[in-house]
Amino acid sequence: MKKRKALALCLSMMLLVCSACGGGSSANMAAEDTAASSGAAVEYGNSGGTGMDMELYAPSAPQESQSTATAEGEGGGSSVYQNSGAKLIRRAELSIQTTQFDQTVQSLQDLVEQCGGYFEQSSVYAGSYRDVNAQRNGEYVVRIPAEKYDAFLSGSGDLGYVTQLTESSEDIGEQYYDTESRLKTQRTKQERLLELLEKAETMEDIIALENALSEVEYQIEQYTSTLNRYDALVGFSTFNIYLNEVSKVTKEVGETASLGARMAAGFRSSLEGLVNGSQQLLIWVSYNFVALAILIAAVAVGGIVGCRSWKKRRNIKEEPKNPE
């Protein structure tokens, strides 16, 4: 009897354990079914619900993509401004010595034509009929397309001996885009004023709107003129070229040269100066020979007359007085 009771107790315990395990597994299955049904309900709400439900459901994804697109757009805009937004005005000034002035001027004209530029100003002075010994000098203001700046600068070095070269550049991008923005604002204002003018009924309103339109049109002309001037300065670089005609092109000895080389250069310069001065004096005498001859003759005659007069006065003083 005791064995049967113990066996019955064991069987009952096993049944309880099995029932507990079955309840746990069924509970897990129910939980999974509930989760699946709720997930299906969410998917249905996203796909078949209203637009408001869709926005409330997952607003983060569109915001993230929008911020990324904005960042990419801003980055692209800044890189574009850095690469192509600059408005540079480039200028250069050259002083050139040459022994063949006419040929250098012709070479300069050919170089300007090859680069697609033009002469804005040109002047040559000295070397006139009355001063045939004077050396000629030329001043030129040349406008060259901006993309041909380096080509023209390198070619100008072949015109003669460059004694001075100065380059400068100015970025007017801020002023340019500010003026452009102001121009757009004025044009928008003009359109609105024209619309109001069409709807105006009283004479006072018409006069006031026409005065405002006149002011706006004046501002538009000013901003347009400024932009055109900026475009001309940016599109064409400016070169100021000074040509000096010399009899001989010599290179100065640098400060880093030896003492002997510098002294030799000084002696050569002094000798050349003496020779040139003597030549210039002889040329001046040849051009003024008649005037010099008359002057010398006048001085000689005056000297002779003065000498005779002095001798007469001397003889008179030396004659003895007659006794009474």
C-alpha positions in Angstrom: 0.0 0.0 0.0 2.8 2.3 0.9 4.5 1.6 -2.5 1.2 2.4 -4.4 0.8 5.6 -2.5 4.3 6.7 -3.3 3.9 5.8 -6.9 0.6 7.7 -7.1 2.3 10.7 -5.5 5.1 10.6 -8.0 2.7 10.4 -10.9 0.7 13.4 -9.6 3.9 15.4 -9.2 4.9 14.6 -12.8 1.5 15.6 -14.1 1.8 19.0 -12.3 5.2 19.7 -13.8 4.1 18.8 -17.3 1.0 21.0 -17.0 3.2 23.9 -15.8 5.6 23.5 -18.7 2.7 23.4 -21.1 1.2 26.5 -19.7 4.6 28.4 -20.0 5.0 27.4 -23.6 1.4 28.3 -24.5 2.0 31.7 -22.8 5.1 32.3 -24.9 3.2 31.4 -28.0 0.4 33.7 -27.1 2.9 36.5 -26.5 4.6 35.9 -29.9 1.1 35.9 -31.5 0.3 39.2 -29.8 3.5 40.8 -30.9 3.0 39.6 -34.5 -0.5 40.8 -34.6 0.5 44.2 -33.2 3.4 44.4 -35.7 0.9 43.7 -38.5 -1.3 46.4 -37.1 1.5 48.9 -37.2 2.5 47.9 -40.7 -1.2 48.3 -41.8 -1.4 51.6 -40.0 1.7 52.8 -41.9 0.6 51.6 -45.3 -3.1 52.0 -45.1 -3.5 54.7 -42.5 -3.8 58.5 -43.0 -0.9 60.7 -43.9 -0.8 62.2 -40.4 -0.4 58.7 -39.0 2.6 58.1 -41.3 4.2 61.4 -40.3 3.8 60.6 -36.6 5.0 57.1 -37.1 8.5 57.7 -38.4 9.4 61.4 -38.7 13.1 60.8 -38.0 14.1 59.3 -41.3 12.9 62.2 -43.5 14.6 64.7 -41.2 17.9 62.9 -41.3 17.8 62.7 -45.1 16.8 66.3 -45.3 19.6 67.4 -43.0 22.1 65.4 -45.0 20.9 66.8 -48.2 21.2 70.3 -46.8 24.7 69.7 -45.5 25.7 68.4 -48.9 24.1 71.4 -50.6 25.9 73.8 -48.3 29.2 72.1 -48.8 28.7 72.2 -52.6 27.8 75.8 -52.5 30.8 76.8 -50.4 33.2 74.9 -52.7 31.6 76.5 -55.7 32.1 79.9 -54.2 35.8 79.1 -53.4 36.5 77.8 -56.8 34.5 80.1 -59.1 33.0 82.8 -56.9 36.1 84.9 -56.6 36.1 88.1 -58.7 39.8 89.1 -59.2 41.0 92.3 -60.8 44.6 91.8 -61.9 47.0 94.6 -62.8 50.6 94.7 -63.8 53.1 97.5 -64.4 56.3 97.1 -66.5 59.2 99.4 -67.2 61.2 98.3 -70.3 64.4 99.6 -71.8 65.0 99.1 -75.5 67.6 100.3 -78.1 65.1 99.8 -81.0 62.1 101.8 -80.0 60.1 101.4 -83.3 60.6 97.7 -83.5 59.6 97.3 -79.8 56.4 99.3 -80.3 55.5 97.1 -83.3 56.2 93.9 -81.3 54.0 95.2 -78.5 51.1 95.8 -81.0 51.5 92.3 -82.4 51.5 90.7 -78.9 48.4 92.6 -77.9 46.6 91.5 -81.0 47.7 87.8 -80.5 46.3 87.8 -77.0 43.0 89.4 -78.1 43.5 92.6 -76.2 43.3 96.3 -77.0 45.1 99.6 -76.3 43.1 101.7 -73.9 45.7 104.5 -73.9 48.9 105.2 -75.9 51.3 108.1 -75.8 54.8 108.8 -77.1 56.8 111.9 -76.2 60.3 113.4 -76.7 62.3 113.0 -79.9 60.7 116.0 -81.5 62.1 118.0 -84.4 63.5 120.7 -82.2 65.1 118.2 -79.8 66.4 115.5 -82.1 68.9 114.3 -79.5 66.2 113.5 -76.9 65.4 109.8 -76.4 61.8 108.7 -76.8 59.5 107.4 -74.1 56.2 105.6 -74.5 53.4 105.0 -72.1 50.7 102.4 -72.9 47.6 101.1 -71.0 46.7 97.7 -72.4 43.7 95.6 -71.6 44.2 91.8 -72.0 41.6 89.0 -71.4 42.0 87.6 -67.9 42.7 84.1 -69.2 45.6 85.5 -71.3 47.3 87.3 -68.4 50.2 84.9 -68.0 50.8 84.5 -71.7 51.0 88.3 -72.2 53.2 88.8 -69.1 55.7 86.2 -70.3 55.7 87.6 -73.9 56.3 91.1 -72.7 59.6 90.1 -71.3 60.9 89.6 -74.9 60.2 93.3 -75.8 63.3 94.5 -74.1 65.2 94.7 -70.8 62.6 94.8 -68.0 63.8 97.1 -65.3 60.7 96.9 -63.1 57.7 94.6 -62.8 54.9 95.1 -60.3 51.8 92.8 -60.0 48.7 93.2 -58.0 45.3 91.6 -57.6 42.1 92.5 -55.8 39.1 90.3 -55.0 35.9 92.2 -55.4 33.6 89.2 -54.9 32.0 90.6 -51.8 31.2 94.0 -53.4 30.1 92.3 -56.7 27.6 89.9 -55.1 26.3 92.6 -52.7 25.6 94.9 -55.7 24.0 92.0 -57.6 21.7 91.2 -54.6 20.7 94.9 -54.3 19.9 94.9 -58.0 17.6 91.9 -57.7 15.9 93.6 -54.8 15.3 96.8 -56.8 13.9 94.8 -59.7 11.5 93.0 -57.5 10.4 96.3 -56.0 9.9 97.6 -59.5 7.6 94.8 -60.4 5.5 95.3 -57.3 5.3 99.0 -57.9 4.1 98.4 -61.5 1.4 96.0 -60.2 0.3 98.7 -57.7 0.3 101.3 -60.4 -2.0 99.2 -62.6 -4.5 99.0 -59.7 -4.2 102.7 -58.6 -7.3 104.8 -59.0 -6.6 108.2 -57.5 -4.2 110.7 -59.0 -2.3 111.1 -55.8 -1.6 107.4 -55.7 -0.5 107.4 -59.3 1.9 110.3 -58.8 3.4 108.7 -55.6 3.9 105.4 -57.4 5.5 107.0 -60.4 7.9 108.9 -58.2 8.8 105.7 -56.4 9.3 104.0 -59.7 11.6 106.7 -60.9 13.8 106.3 -57.8 13.9 102.5 -58.3 14.8 102.8 -61.9 17.6 105.2 -61.0 19.0 102.7 -58.5 18.7 99.9 -61.1 20.8 101.9 -63.6 23.4 102.7 -60.9 23.7 99.0 -59.8 23.7 97.8 -63.5 26.5 100.3 -64.4 28.5 99.2 -61.4 28.2 95.5 -62.3 29.2 96.2 -65.9 32.3 98.1 -64.7 33.2 95.2 -62.4 32.7 92.7 -65.3 35.0 94.8 -67.5 37.7 95.0 -64.8 37.5 91.3 -64.0 37.2 90.1 -67.6 40.2 92.1 -68.8 43.4 92.6 -66.9 45.2 96.0 -67.0 48.8 96.4 -68.0 50.7 99.7 -67.7 53.8 99.6 -69.9 56.5 102.2 -70.0 59.0 102.0 -72.9 62.3 103.9 -72.5 64.6 104.3 -75.5 68.3 104.0 -74.5 71.5 104.0 -76.5 72.9 101.0 -74.7 71.3 98.5 -72.3 73.6 97.7 -69.4 73.0 95.6 -66.4 74.0 97.0 -63.0 76.5 95.1 -60.9 74.7 93.7 -57.8 75.6 94.5 -54.2 76.7 90.9 -53.8 79.4 91.2 -56.4 83.1 91.4 -55.4 84.9 94.7 -54.7 87.0 94.4 -57.8 83.9 93.8 -60.0 82.1 96.7 -58.5 85.1 99.0 -58.9 85.6 97.9 -62.5 82.0 98.6 -63.2 82.3 102.0 -61.7 85.4 102.9 -63.9 83.6 101.6 -67.0 80.6 103.7 -66.1 82.8 106.8 -65.6 84.6 106.3 -68.8 81.4 105.8 -70.8 79.9 108.9 -69.1 83.0 110.9 -70.2 82.8 109.6 -73.8 79.0 110.2 -74.0 79.4 113.7 -72.5 82.1 114.6 -75.0 80.0 113.3 -77.9 77.0 115.2 -76.7 79.1 118.4 -76.4 80.4 118.0 -79.9 76.9 117.4 -81.3 75.7 120.5 -79.4 78.5 122.6 -80.8 77.8 121.4 -84.3 74.1 122.4 -84.0 75.0 125.8 -82.5 78.2 126.5 -84.5 77.0 129.8 -86.1 75.8 131.2 -82.8 79.1 130.2 -81.1 81.2 131.7 -83.9 79.3 135.0 -83.6 79.7 134.9 -79.9 83.4 134.2 -80.1 83.9 137.0 -82.7 82.0 139.4 -80.5 84.1 138.5 -77.5 87.3 138.8 -79.5 86.3 142.3 -80.9 85.3 143.4 -77.4 88.6 142.2 -76.0 90.6 144.0 -78.7 88.8 147.2 -78.2 89.0 147.1 -74.5 92.8 146.3 -74.7 93.5 149.3 -76.9 91.5 151.6 -74.7 93.3 150.4 -71.7 96.7 151.0 -73.4 95.7 154.5 -74.4 94.8 155.4 -70.9 98.0 153.9 -69.6 100.1 156.0 -72.1 98.3 159.2 -71.1 99.1 158.6 -67.4 102.8 157.9 -68.1 103.5 161.1 -70.3 105.5 163.7 -68.3 103.9 167.0 -67.7 105.5 170.1 -69.5 107.5 172.5 -67.1 106.2 176.0 -66.9 
